[in-house]
């Protein structure tokens, strides 16, 4: 009888240890609110719009992440993350079940991790997540650079193998390659410039980040071959510029931040090159500076400025002011108020004629749209909850 009791106790202890060595966590975030925007083209012809807006401060999502201790500092890891709209419950990222992230890999203490699947590029990991108004305040997707052309917020790469180093006294670095999984490499764009065949999308990305005490600095490079051929395709449109039928979308950026008392100042620069299948390339430079201040543990506000310039064949310029106020109701729930203003200037040569550039607030995941005006103002009140 005593042996039976001892055996049962030993099995119970083993079960507890095994459970402690592996874990699966369910997590998520919901972001909803009301957005007002002027200078918007609507079906009724009005130039202003009040709408339900989803996933602006942060994309709404749910996910599973897990680890299994394999011994000797080695772990198996995975993440499955699905984006969705709180407005109608539909899936984001082109309807993919786990369109935000889906990867599995191994991590070794003191070395880093190797992961396989749909993952973020280092432009998103190192710059977009650390040194932007979109990441440091709830201005989120409205504050990221025009249509996320520089891949700072939603550069998700299919079929990717990614190495991310461990933290070496504040230094982290990594490299990634996303396979095309196809033998198709090139195509011919349509004569209208509204579409075009392209090769299958492949990507390489690498970067480094250093953070110590109040200071941080990072740099990253990402090159996406045939971005229109990805599934879902990368959103690479910009007003009056044909970015369909691209051979390469190439971006480099550097960012830095410094914490001061209850505040934080940050800045970044990104350089993006669009190389079409035929014709000349275009270049977009973004220069951003901003800051955040915590007035109390619950109340904070942010203010930032971004200047964007389209070079070479085009003369487009965009000035954008981003502002936000955030109040934490708890550790998991906050309410926020945003105000974004943008002014565009210059004109591009499109189909042999000069066409004025227009204001375009919003990254690819929360694009506002414009009726062709050179200014636009957007304001929003929102609620965000994490679980």
Secondary structure, DSSP 8 states (H G I E B T S, - for coil): -HHHHHHHHHHHHHHHHHHHHEEEEEEEEEEEEEEEEES---TT--SEEEEEEESSSS--EEEEEEEEEEETTEEEEEEEEEEB-TTT--BSGGG-TT-SEEEEEEEETTTEEEEEEEEE-HIIIIIITTSSHHHHSTTHHHHSSGGGTT-SS--EEEEEEEEEE--BTTEEEEEEEE---SS-------TTSS-------EEEEEEEEEEETTEEEEEEEEEEETGGGSSS-----BTTB--SSEEEEEEEEEEEEEEETTEEEEEEEEEEEEEESSS--EEEEEEEEEEEEESSSSEEEEEEEEEEEEETT---EEEEEEEEEEEESSSSEEEEEEEEEEEEE-EEEETTEEEE-----S-GGG----SS-SEEEEEEEEEEEE-
